[in-house]
Amino acid sequence: MGQICSKICNTTESAKDSQYEQTPKINNAIPINNLTHGENTQLLNSTKLEQKQQNGQLPQQSVQQLQLSIKTEDQKTVEAPKKKDLTYKDFDRLQNLGSGAYGDVILVKKKTNNKQFAMKIIKKSKIVSRNLNPQMIIEKNVLLENKHPFLVRLKYSFQTEKKLYLVMEYCPGGELYTYLVNNKKFSIEVSRFIAAEVLLGLEYLHKSMKIIYRDLKPENILISEDGHLKIADFGLAKQFKREDELTTTLRGTPEYIAPEVILAEQTGKGYGLQCDIWAFGIFLFEIISGNPPFTDKNRNWAGIKQKILQNKPQFTADFTEESQDLICKCLKDNPLERPNWDEIKVHPFFSKIDWEVLLSKGIESPLKKLIPKRQGNLIQRPRPIFETQTNDKYEQLNGFTYDPQSHCNPNKEY
């Protein structure tokens, strides 16, 4: 029995040896059987050329040229096809979502996967005339680089000779302002929830991204499908390097502008990130009462400015003692006397908020029940996006374009 096994083993080994002996080898290289299909083909072709050269059928120069051709053809087989750049033609317009100072926001659908996005379209003529190129790069970077649940995220950005396009995640709940108008005002409990999520978003902008927001208002707070909030529109944002860095540019919505911003234009002393703390106090006042504390019937800037500098908010019975105290602290005339985000989070008004649970969206949004069910007939028939034919042509805005499809798996839907 042992002899039979020995013969079988020897026979098998001999067969294997015979198999490898029959496998062509080139310059003592590894057997072709152990190579990939591409390597196998290249080596076999090279072997045939060398055999022809040895038989005198080809001169050395012809062999080198053919070997180069084989290598080039082999490389072509593994090169990925170049993907075309994303443009507005890859999307269909569904409906208008809103208009701003520099452009419009529309609901679009990506043709390849039918995913819906919010597309912000900005005319380059307005950006160039106001020298806002740096602002557009800041807005795009904030949208792209933030990793926070309560800030809107960028999906794509591209441009033409006439316009800039920002394609962002779509929040089907719409603007918080719409709910405030429909409900007149929010209860203290709902206001606490809204203010807490906005606080976390603003805190992230200040601490993690070194950004002054400068445009807080209910119109810029969007509601996701799950009822949670997202801060949007970073067109007025300002990047800073140090926490004590100051700027003097007058930016913001009139009713939300802090007194130091008004005075900076007059005195040139400048203001810092504390202007967002002031705006947070105004925001909390408005969602509780239904109106900001300093306003004018005709929204006359001179009248609004005067009331801001006088700083005498009138509290109604809608406010609790804790909410009134927090608002007054945020509306201190001296920006250095206002609380920071850590101090605001431990204020008695927020005593019921578990900040870690809230950040993970572990608290169900009271706004979810207010979101109307989406009605398909409100969305228009998909139609192409066109650019108006004009002679205006502007240079590419460096650093603006972002297309993850050009860097990722081409078979994946984005």
C-alpha positions, 0 to 999 in steps of 0.5 A: 500500500505504501509503495502504491501511495509513493508511486502516486505521489511521485507520479503527481510530482513528476506531472507538476514538474513536467507541466512547469517545464513545458511553461515558457520562461523568459530570462528566468522569470516566474512561470506564465501560469502564475501571472495575470491575464494581461501579464501573460499576454504581454510575456507571450507576445514578447517571447514570440518576438524574441524567437523571431529575432533569434531566427533572423526574421526581425532586426533588433530595432523592429523588435524594440518598436513592436515591444513598445507597441505591445506595452502601449496597447496593454496600458490602454486596456487598464486606463479608465475612461475620462468622465465628463464634467458635471454641468447644469444640463445634468439636472432638471428643474422642478420648482422654485424654492426662493430668491436672494440678493444674488440669485435664485434657489430652485428644486432640481432632480439629477437625471442619472438617479432622480435624486432631488437637490436644492440648486442655488444659481448666482449670476457672475455679473453680480459677484464681479460688480460687488467684488464678492469672489472671496465670499463665494469661495467661503460659502462654497467651503463652508457648505463643503467642509462642514460635518455638522447635522445642523448645517446644510451640506454641499453636493456639487458646485460648478460654473459657466462663463455666466453663472455659478451653481451650488447644488446642496442637500434638499430640506423638504420642510422648507424655511422656519419662517413659513412656520413662524408666520403660520403659527404666529409664534412658538411655545417656550418648549418648541422655541427652546428646541429650535434655539438649541439646535441653532446654537449647536450649529453656530457654535460649530461655525465659530469653534471648528470652522472659524466662521462668523455667520452674520446672517441668522434669521428664520428665513435661513433656517431650513427644516429637514424631512425628520423635523430637525433644523439646518442653517443655510446661506453662508453668503455673508460669512466671514473667515477669521484666524483669531477669536479676537479678530475684527472686521468693519464691513456692514453685513446682515439683515437690518433687524439682526444687526448688532450695535457694534456693527453699526458703530464700526461703519462710523468709527472704524473700530471693528466687530468680532464673532460676538455679533452672532451672539447678539443675533442669537438673542434677537432670533430667540426673541422673534421665535417666542413673540413672533417679531424681532424686538427692533423693527419698523413698520416700513422696515426703514433702516434709519428707524431700525438702527435707532432702536437697536442703538437704544436697545430697549426690548419690550417683553410680553407675557409670552416670555418666561423669566429664564428666556427673558434673562438669556435674551438680555444677556445676549443683547448686552451693548458691550460685546465683551459682556455677552456670554459665550456658547458654553455659558449659554448652554448652561443657562437655566433656559436650557436646563432641560436640554441634553446637548449630546443627545440633541447633537445625535438627533436623539430628541424627536423634533416637535416641528415634524408634526407641523411639516405638511405632507408633500403633494406631488401636484405642487411640483411642476413637470421636470424641464431643462435648465437654460442660461439666458443668451447674453454677451457677458462672459467671465473668467473661471472662479478658481477654487469654486468647482467641486465634483466628487464624481471625478474622484470617486467610483464612476459606477456609484450614484451620487 
